[in-house]
């Protein structure tokens, strides 16, 4: 092809301003499908993106400062200005978006995925969703448990089985390897999607999610009892005031025991099986026993001991049911952990016996029997997918690794932005930020690496992101001024139709 004309272009790079003279070629063969189509030099794509004034080396530096060093946008802007790059702060945000898009487009390429999975003959798939902002899109992530590779990340407005089945089918087509196992929580739409796309593949349901859902009434009963017990020991402050300013040994003892009580009541637990109420009760009992022993020896005044004793006596009827409920909960957790590495069939029989025991001993928990009924109901719902991990050593028992990945992304986002809650960009661009952040923290792509991305794939990704941004912008405009928002479509609908 002959050189037909030249284009001139100015780029801002880390080494200074560069002026390019690009020789454009065109095909002039009659009958060719690409007749008169201009062809730009391939080397141009390794230097900068189309219609951008900053080089890819600047884009790579911006991404590394953000994801690896957790620099804020003003800090990145100051660093670039210090290196002689003339750039506005708003342009830093744009370059950061381009960096995320390029990495996400590269990592989502099926050829790149298969290259990453070289030497791996199977996939164990983890699937979960994250909702950065209530009422908006859910970020769905599909990840290989064996290699830790994120295979797909997409934001969906709905989470129906049909939508998730499309994501699963895309992963199956992209990886080119058999999927031999799936781990997820117990969401019914996920179960239906996996059954439709991967029939016969073992689908393990997360033990942690199961225990959290099944033991929720037991955990709530413990929290209620703890709240009532804390009400009974709220009189610690007047006892501390009574000995303020005193330096005698008795006052020091009172202050020490009061500090122990305060430490006990501020220790919270986490679901599903961390019984913070029972732990508080045990610690207060130890404090009361110690006060009694000191009182017998030294004749210390007993206001604090009486306060704790009254609080324990007032909540005494609540604890037997809570204790029995946690006995069953911890027994279920031990069976599912399967420390003896028994077969799935044997673990299933043992767990069935535990559920039968809950039914027989329901009377022991009194009015809390509904908590055991709830546990058995949830167990029957999760039953088909609870025991696959006992027969498969490569299939995780929990989906906590993917949950920790979400937590890690929130942590890094918070370090860079200072925001505790998700930013608006995390809703629209969460899918690309997640995969770009993981890749950037594992290794630092250079500008040359970014230049290898297929520009058509990148443009398609940008178009999809722009559609999501426009939809969110429309929702924001409606909330700000519903009348002005609705006036525009009404005016459009009232316009006369064009002649056919």
Buried (B, 14 or more C-beta within 10 A) or exposed (E): EEEBEEEEBEBBBBEEEEEBEEEBBBBEEEEEEEEEEEBBBEEBBBBBBEEBBBBBBBBBBBBBBBBBEBBBBEBBBBBBEEEEBEBEEEBBBBBBBBBBBBBBBBBBBBEBBBEBBEEBEBBBBBBBBBBBBEEBBBBBBBBBBBBEBBBBBBBBEEBEBEBBBBBBBBBBEBBEBEBBBBBBBBBEBBBBBBBBBBEEBBBBBBBBBBBBBBBBBBBEBBBBBBEBBBEBBEBBEEBBEEBEEEEEEBBEBBBEBBEBBEEBBEEEBEBBBEBBBBBBBEBBEEBBEEBBEBEEEEEBBBBBBBBBBEBBEEBEEBBEBBBBBBBBBBBBBEBBEBEEEBEBEEBBEBBEEBBEEBEEBBEBBEEBBEBBBBBBEBBEBBBEBBBBBBEBEEBBBBBBBBBEBBEBBBEBBBEBBEEEEBBBBBBBBBBBBBBBBBBBBEEBBEBEBBBEBEEEBBBEBBEBBEEBBEBBEEEEEEEEEEEEBEEEEEEEEEEEEEEE
